[in-house]
Amino acid sequence: MTTSPTPEPTAPAAQPALKRAIGPRLLILFVIGDILGTGIYATTGKVAGKVGGALWLPFLIGFVVALLTAASYVELVGKYPRAAGAALYTQKAFKVPFLTFVIAFMVMCSGLSSAGAAARAFSGDYLAEFTDAVPPTLIAVLFILALAAVNLRGVAESVKANVVLTLVEVSGLAVILAIGAYAVMTGGGEPSRLTQFEGGGTGYALITGVLGATALGFFAFVGFEDSVNMAEETEDPARTFPRAIFIGVGVTGAVYVLVALISSLLVAPGTLERSSGPLLEVVKAGGVDFPPELFALIALFAVTNSALINIMMASRLCYGMANERILPPAMGRVLAGRRTPWVGIVFVTLLAVGLVCTGEIEGLGDTTSFLLLCVFAMVNIAVLVLRKDPVGHRHFRAPTALPVLGAVASLVLASPLADRDADVYIRAGVLLLIGIGLWVVNKAVLAARERNGSPA
C-alpha cells in the first residue's frame, strides 16, 4: 500500500532541482502512452503464428509478468525518486560499475531494436495500402533517418509530435475494440478459435510454444519502465507512482487482451501471421464499413510514435553515459544551434539502421523483449538486495513473493525455453560487444589522460 512520504532533501544550491510539474493524472497518461504502440500493432500476427488461435493467452501472461516487475519498479522509485531507472537500482544494489553500464546499455539497445521493429512495421502492409513501389528495407532506413532528423532538430519538436501521435494511436485501438463489440453483438467471428493452439500441441511443445509467444508478446508491454525517469519531475513520487504505474499497466493490459481476443475471433492465425499489419486484417474482416486506408494511416502514426520515443530515449541515455564518463566523452557533444546531443543521435541512428537492415519485425521485437527481460530480472533481484538499505521516508513495499516471481518469470522468458530463434541471441550479443568495446576504449582514454596529467 502507498503511504505518505516525508519531504525529500533539497538539491544543492549550485544545482537547482527539476521542476515537479507532473501530477497523478498526467503521469497515468504518460505511462499508458509509453506502453501503447508498435508491439500490439505489429507483432500480434507473429504471436498468433507461435501460439495459434489462443492468441489472448500470451498477452494475459505477459500482463501478469509486467505487473510483477511493475511492483518492483514502484518500490524502487519510491525509495529512490531519481531519474536513471534500472541503472541506478543496479548500481545501488551491487556497486559494480561494469554491471551498471551493461544494464544501461541493454536498456539503450532495447530502444533501438524496438525502433527497428517499428521501422519494419512502417514499411510493411500498413504502408502497402498506399504504395508498394519502394523496397521495404529502403523505406525502413529512410524512416529511421527521418526520425533522427526530428531528434536533431530539438526535444520540443519531438515531444510535441509525441503528444499528437499518442492520441492517434489510442484512436486506432479504440476502432479495433468497437469492431470487436460489433462482431460479438452480431454473432460474427469464430469463437472456437480462441481455445485452439498451434498444431494442437501438447506437453513440452505446448509449453515452449506458449512461452515463445509470451516472450514475443511481452514486447507490447515494454515502456512503463521509462516512466521512472520522470521521478524528479513528478509531484510526491512515492505516492503518485504506485497508482500511475499499476493503473497504466492495468489499462493497457486489458486493452491488449481484448485486442488479441478480437483479432483471433475475426481472423485466422495463419492470416494474421503472414501480415506485417495484423490489425489491418481485423478491420477488413470486422464487417464494419471503416476505411482500411484510414486505419493504415493511424497505424503508421502509431509505429512512428513508438520509434520516435525510443530513438529519443536511446540518444539521451548515450549522452548521459558520456557525461558520466562511462562512454567516450565525444558521445556527449551537443549541437551548438539546436542544443541536441548530435554525436549520440548519430551513433544510435547508425545502430538502428544496422538493425533494420539485418532483422524483421519478429526478430527485432523478440530482441527488444529479450534485452528488457534480462534488465527486469536484474531489477527484481535488486529490490530484494536493497531491502537491507532502508531510507528515511515511507514508500510502497511490494510483497516479497512478487519480485521473486518476477525475477523467475523474466529469466524463464529470456531463456532458450522460450523457443526463440538463435539470431535474437546473436543480435543482442553483437550489440553488447559494441557497448563493451566502447567501455574498454573509454577506460583506455581515461587512463591515458591520468598518466599525462590531463583532466579526466
N, C-alpha and C positions, 0 to 999 in steps of 0.2 A: 504494500500500500504506500501511497505517497504522503509524506509529511512535510511540514513547513521547514525550510532551511533557515539557518542563521545567515546573516549578511556575509558576503564574501569579502576578503581583504581587498582594499582598494589598490589600483595599479600605481606603480611608482610615478612620481610627478613628471619625470622625463619621458615617460611612455604612456600617453593617455589611453584609457580603456576604450574598446569599441563601443559604439552606441547600442544600447539594448532596445531595439526597435521592433522586435518580432514578438507578438503576443501569441496566446494559445491558438486562436483560430487561424492565424496566418501560418503558424508552424504546422498545423494539421494539413492545410492546403499544400504547403511546401513538401511535406512527406508524401502525400498522395501523388502530387505532380511528379516527384522524383522517381517514384516506383513505376507509374504507368508509362507505357511506351513500346519500344521495339519488341520486347520479349513476347508480349501477347499478340502483337500484330504480325510478327514474322515467324516465330518458332512453334506456334500451335500445331501447324501441319506436321512438322518434324517430330514433335512429341507424339502425335497420332500414329505416325509411322512406326514408332517404337513400341507403343502400348495397345494400339487398336482403338476400338470404339469406347473403351473405358477411359477416355481422354481426361475426364474430370479428376480421376484418382491421383495422378502425379501432381496436379495443381493443388489438390487438397493436402497431400503430404508435404509439398513444398511450402504451403501456407503454414503448416504446423512447425516445420523446421525454422521458417523465418520468424515465427513468434517466439520460439525458444531463444534464438540468437538476439532478437529484439529486446528480450528481457535483460540479457547481459549488457547490451549497449545502454539500456535505460539506467541500470545500476551504475555503470561506469561513468556515464555523462553526468549523473547526479553527484557522484563523488568528485569527479574532476571536470568541472564545467569549462573546459578549454577546447579550442579548435585544435585538431590533429588526429582525432579518431583512433583507429586501430594502432597506428604507430606510437602514439602517446601511451596507450594502455600496455603495449608490448614492452616499451622501454621501462615504464614504472614497475611492471611485474618481473621482468627478467634482467634488466640493466645490461643487456648485451647489444651494443650499438650496431653490430653487423646484422643481428636478427631483426632489429628495429628497421634498418634500411631495407632488408629483404621484404618485410611486410609492407612497408610504404611503397616499394617498387612494384610489388604484386598488385596493390590497390591501383596504382597508376596504370599498369598494363591491363588490368581488367577493364578499365575505362576505355582503353584503346581497342581491345578486342570487341567490346560492346559497340563502339563507334563503327568498327569494321563490319560487324553483323548488320548494323543499321544501314550502312552504305550498300551492302549487298541486297538488303531488303528493298531499298530505294530503287535499285537498278533492275529489280525483278518484275513480277507480274503486276504490281501496282502501277509502275510506270508504263508497262506494256499496254495498258488501257488507252494510252495516248500515243505512244510510239515505240517501235522495237527496231528502229533503223540504226541505232548506235550500239556497239558491243557492250554488254553489261559491265565487264571489268573496267572499261574506259569510263563509263558513267560513274561507277563507284569511286574511281580515283579522282575524277573531277569533282565529285560530291565532297570528298574529304578536303580537297584543295579549297573549295568554296567556303567550307566551314572554317578552315584555317584563316582565310581572308577576313571573315567576320570576326574571328577571335583576335586577329591582329589589329583590327580597326578599333576595338575597345570593349571593355567589360559592360559599359552601359548599353551599347547596342546589342550585345549578346544577351543580357538579362531581359531587355525589353522584348526581344524576339522569343525568348523562352516563355514569358508570360502568355503571349498570344498563342504560341504553338501548344502549350499545355491545355488551354481552353479548347482548341481544335481537336486534340487527341481524345479528350474526355467526351466530346460530342460524338466521335466515331464509335466509342464503346457503348454510348447510350443508344445509338442506332441499332447495334447488334442486340442489345437487351430488348429493345422494342420489337425487333423482328422475332426474337425468341418468344416473347409474350404472345405475339400474334399467332405464331405457329402452334403453341400449346393450346390456345383458345379455339383454334380452328381444327385441331386434331392432326396437324401436319407432322412430318418427320417420321423417323423410325426409332421409337423408344427402345426396342430390343437391342440396338447397337450399344447402348450405354453400359451394358454388362459384358460386352464381348472383348476379349483380349487378343492381341496379335497372335495369329497362328493357333489359337486355342491352347496356348502354352500352360504347362503345369509345373509344379515343383521348382527346381533351381532356375530353369529357363524363364518361368513366370516372374520369379523374384528379381533376377538380374534385368529383365525387361522393364519391370516397373521402376527399379532403381535407376536404370539408364534414362528412362523417360522423365523421372523426377529430377535427376541431376540437370538435364537439359531444360526442363520446365522451370527450374529454380532461377534461371536467367531472368524470368519475368518479374521476380520479386526483389532483385537487387536494386539498390537506390536508397532504401531507408537508412543505411549506414552513413550516407553522405550528410544526413541532417545533423549529426552530432558535431559537424564542423561549424554549425551556426550557434554553438553553445554560448559563445561570448557576446552574441548579439541578440540573445533571447531573454525575455523578461522572466526572472525567477526560474532558471532552467531546471532545478531539482524538482519543482512542482509541475512545470509545463511539459517537460519531455515525456514522462510516462504516459500521460493521456494522449499526447500528439502521436507518438510512435505506435502505440497499441491501436489507436483508432485508425491511423493511416494504414498500417499493415492489415488490420481487420477489414476495412472498406475495400482495399484493393484485392485482398484475398477472396472476399465474397464475389466481387465483380469478375475475377479471373475464373473462379469455379463455375459461375453462371455462364460466362462466355464459352468455356470448354464444354459444358453440357449442351448449350445451344448449337455449337459447332458440330458436335458428334451427332446430335439429334437430326440435323438437317443435311449433313454432308458425309459421305462415306470416307473412312480413314484414308483409303488409297488416294482419293481425290485431294484431300487435304495435304497429304504427304508430298504429292507431286507439285504443289503450288508454293511459290515463294510469297504469295499474298493470300494466305488461307482464309482470312476473314472476308475477303472479296468473294470467295466461293460461297460463303454463308449468305452474304447479301443477295447473290444471284439465285440461290436456292430457297430463299425465305418466303417467296410468294407475295412479297410486298413490292409495290412499284417505286423502289428507291433507285435513283440513277447510279449504276456501278461506277461511272466516271467520277461522280461526286464523292463516293466513298473512297475510291482510289486516291483522289486528291487529299482527302482527310488523312488517309494512311500515310501518304508521302510527307505531310506535315508532321505526323506523329513520330515517324522514324527520324526525321530531321531534328526534331526537338531532343530526342534521346542522344543522338550523335553530338549535337552542339553542347549539351550539358557535359558529356563525357570528355570531349576534346578540351573544354574549358577546365574541367577538374584536373585532367592529366597535366596540362601545361602549367597550371598553378602549383600543383604538387611538385613538379620538376623544378620550378622556380624556388619553391620553399626549401627543397632539399639542397639546392645550390647555396642558398643563403645560410643554411645550417652547416655548410661545408661537408656534406656527405655525398655531394656530386660536384664535379669540377665547377669552379666559380663562373666560368663562361656561360654555364646554363642559366645563370641568374641575370644576364644582361637584359636591359629594358630598352624598348624603342623610344627614343627621345620625344618625338612628337606625340605619339599615341599613349605612351606610358604603359605599354603591354610587354610581357616577357617574351620577346621575339625569338630568342635562341631556344627557349623551352618549347615554344609553339612549333618552330621548325623541326625540332627533334621529335616531338610526339607525332607530328604530321608525317614525317618520314616512316616512323614505325607503323602508323596506321595504314599508310599506302602499301607498305610491305605486307601487312596482314590481309588487306582486301585482294591483293594480287596472288596470295597463296592459300586462301581459305574461302569456304562458302558459309552460308548462314548457320547451318547446323554446327559445323566445326568451330566457328568463331563464337557462337553463343555458348557452346559447351566449354570452350576455353575460358570465357568470362566466368561461368559458373564454377569451374574447377579452381581458378585462382582465388575467387572470393570464398569458396567453401574452405580452402586452406586458411584464409585470413579469419573466417568466422570460427574455425576450430581454435585458433590461437586466442581470439577474443574471449571465447567461452572458458578456456583454461585460465586466462589472465584474471577473470573475475574471481575464480577460486583462489588463486595465488594472492590476490590483493585484498582478500578478506583479512589478512594479517596487518593491513595498513589502514587503520581507522582514520577518519577525517573529523574535523571539528564541527561539522554540521550534519543535520539529519537528511536522509535521502532514501530513495527506493532501494529495497534489498530483495533480489529475486530468490525464491525458494531454491535451495542448493540443488535439488533434482533438475531444475531447468537448465542451468549451464552444463551440468554433467550430460544430460540427454542431448543438448545442443552440440556439444563437442563430439560426442559419439556419432550422432546423425551426420554432422558435417564431414567427419573423417570417412564414414562409410560411403557417403555420396561422392567424395573425392577419390575414393579408392577404385581399383580395377573391377570391383564388384558391380560398379555402375555401368559396366559394359560400354564404355566409351571407346572411340577409335584411338589408335596409337598416335595419330597426328596431333591430337589435343595435347598429349603429354610432351610431344616433341616441340610443338609450338610454344607451350608455356616454358619449357626448358631453354629454348633459344632466347626467349625474352629475358629470362632470369640471367642467362650467361652474359647478355649485353649489359644488364644492370651491374652484375658483379665486375665485369670488365671496367665499367666506369668508376666503380668503387675503388678498384685497385689503382687505376690511373690517378684518381683524386688523392689517394693516400700517398702515392709516389710524389705528386706535385707538392703536397703539404710538407712532406718530409724534406724535399729538396729546398723548399723555402726556409724551413727551420735551420737547415745546415748552412744556408747562405746568409742567415740573419735577417731575412726579409719577413714582412708581416704575413701571417698565415692567411 
